[in-house]
């Protein structure tokens, strides 16, 4: 979907909800400068059009005992659409895999994984990931620290693009 179909109010609603998805509709309406009923209608329309996919809490994995975060770069033997889809289906089934992205280039997929400890990740790596059908190789990088973790999109860029078009 193209952001060009959104007006300034819709973009403000999205930016506000991205920053704080728990605010009330009344507060959201106040922040974007419209009354509550049309604000709610716009939010519902944005949900129906697929701009808003859901509302989530930002959970601190370490507080729940997930001390290890690893990026795994996976190369497959075959890159046929059937084999790519089969690997994606497997990745969706692995609880330790939190994100799975298909890439172009030497690496076919990058997985963002979390685990309580290194032995747990090592078991997943040896018993599940490297043992999976069609996996040619896996290279892993352990996260030392996260310098930036900013979900969503940069709305200042969205606004600059909208201004250039309009």
WOSULGI-V56674 format. One record per pair of residues at least 24 apart in sequence whose ideal C-beta (glycine too) atoms are under 10 Angstrom apart, sorted by the first residue. I is the first residue (numbers start at 1). J is the second residue. If there is no record, write none. Layout:
# WOSULGI-V56674
i=I j=J
i=I j=J
This chain:
# WOSULGI-V56674
i=1 j=49
i=1 j=50
i=1 j=51
i=3 j=51
i=3 j=153
i=3 j=155
i=3 j=158
i=3 j=159
i=3 j=161
i=3 j=162
i=3 j=165
i=4 j=161
i=4 j=162
i=4 j=165
i=4 j=166
i=5 j=49
i=5 j=51
i=6 j=42
i=6 j=46
i=6 j=49
i=6 j=51
i=6 j=158
i=6 j=162
i=7 j=42
i=7 j=162
i=7 j=166
i=8 j=32
i=8 j=33
i=8 j=159
i=8 j=162
i=8 j=163
i=8 j=166
i=9 j=33
i=9 j=34
i=9 j=38
i=9 j=39
i=9 j=42
i=10 j=42
i=10 j=43
i=10 j=45
i=10 j=46
i=10 j=49
i=10 j=51
i=11 j=51
i=11 j=155
i=11 j=158
i=11 j=159
i=11 j=162
i=12 j=42
i=12 j=155
i=12 j=159
i=13 j=39
i=13 j=42
i=13 j=43
i=13 j=45
i=13 j=46
i=13 j=51
i=13 j=52
i=14 j=42
i=14 j=43
i=14 j=46
i=14 j=51
i=14 j=52
i=14 j=152
i=14 j=153
i=14 j=155
i=14 j=158
i=15 j=152
i=15 j=153
i=15 j=154
i=15 j=155
i=15 j=156
i=15 j=158
i=15 j=159
i=16 j=155
i=17 j=43
i=17 j=46
i=17 j=51
i=17 j=52
i=17 j=55
i=17 j=152
i=18 j=52
i=18 j=150
i=18 j=151
i=18 j=152
i=18 j=153
i=18 j=154
i=18 j=155
i=19 j=152
i=19 j=155
i=21 j=52
i=21 j=54
i=21 j=55
i=21 j=56
i=21 j=57
i=21 j=58
i=22 j=55
i=22 j=57
i=56 j=151
i=58 j=149
i=58 j=151
i=61 j=98
i=61 j=114
i=61 j=115
i=61 j=116
i=62 j=114
i=64 j=114
i=64 j=116
i=65 j=115
i=65 j=116
i=65 j=117
i=66 j=96
i=66 j=98
i=66 j=113
i=66 j=114
i=66 j=115
i=66 j=116
i=66 j=117
i=66 j=120
i=66 j=121
i=67 j=114
i=67 j=115
i=67 j=116
i=67 j=117
i=67 j=118
i=67 j=120
i=67 j=121
i=68 j=96
i=68 j=113
i=68 j=114
i=68 j=115
i=68 j=116
i=68 j=117
i=68 j=118
i=68 j=119
i=68 j=120
i=68 j=121
i=68 j=122
i=68 j=142
i=68 j=143
i=69 j=98
i=69 j=112
i=69 j=113
i=69 j=114
i=69 j=115
i=69 j=121
i=69 j=141
i=69 j=142
i=69 j=143
i=69 j=144
i=69 j=145
i=69 j=146
i=70 j=96
i=70 j=97
i=70 j=111
i=70 j=112
i=70 j=113
i=70 j=114
i=70 j=115
i=70 j=118
i=70 j=121
i=70 j=124
i=70 j=125
i=70 j=140
i=70 j=141
i=70 j=142
i=70 j=143
i=71 j=99
i=71 j=110
i=71 j=111
i=71 j=112
i=71 j=113
i=71 j=139
i=71 j=140
i=71 j=141
i=71 j=142
i=71 j=143
i=72 j=96
i=72 j=97
i=72 j=100
i=72 j=107
i=72 j=109
i=72 j=110
i=72 j=111
i=72 j=112
i=72 j=113
i=72 j=121
i=72 j=124
i=72 j=125
i=72 j=129
i=72 j=130
i=72 j=138
i=72 j=139
i=72 j=140
i=72 j=141
i=73 j=103
i=73 j=106
i=73 j=107
i=73 j=108
i=73 j=109
i=73 j=110
i=73 j=111
i=73 j=137
i=73 j=138
i=73 j=139
i=73 j=140
i=73 j=141
i=74 j=100
i=74 j=102
i=74 j=103
i=74 j=107
i=74 j=108
i=74 j=109
i=74 j=110
i=74 j=111
i=74 j=129
i=74 j=130
i=74 j=132
i=74 j=134
i=74 j=135
i=74 j=136
i=74 j=137
i=74 j=138
i=74 j=139
i=74 j=140
i=75 j=106
i=75 j=107
i=75 j=108
i=75 j=109
i=75 j=134
i=75 j=135
i=75 j=136
i=75 j=137
i=75 j=138
i=75 j=139
i=76 j=102
i=76 j=107
i=76 j=108
i=76 j=109
i=76 j=132
i=76 j=133
i=76 j=134
i=76 j=135
i=76 j=136
i=76 j=137
i=77 j=108
i=77 j=133
i=77 j=134
i=77 j=135
i=77 j=136
i=77 j=137
i=78 j=108
i=78 j=133
i=78 j=134
i=78 j=136
i=79 j=104
i=79 j=108
i=79 j=134
i=80 j=134
i=82 j=134
i=83 j=108
i=83 j=133
i=83 j=134
i=84 j=108
i=84 j=109
i=84 j=134
i=86 j=132
i=86 j=133
i=86 j=134
i=87 j=132
i=87 j=133
i=87 j=134
i=87 j=135
i=90 j=128
i=90 j=129
i=90 j=132
i=90 j=133
i=90 j=134
i=90 j=135
i=91 j=129
i=91 j=132
i=93 j=128
i=94 j=124
i=94 j=128
i=94 j=129
i=94 j=132
i=95 j=124
i=96 j=120
i=96 j=121
i=96 j=123
i=96 j=124
i=96 j=125
i=96 j=128
i=96 j=129
i=97 j=124
i=97 j=128
i=97 j=129
i=106 j=137
i=107 j=137
i=107 j=138
i=107 j=139
i=108 j=134
i=108 j=135
i=108 j=136
i=108 j=137
i=109 j=135
i=109 j=138
i=110 j=139
i=110 j=141
i=111 j=138
i=111 j=140
i=112 j=143
i=113 j=140
i=113 j=143
i=114 j=143
i=118 j=142
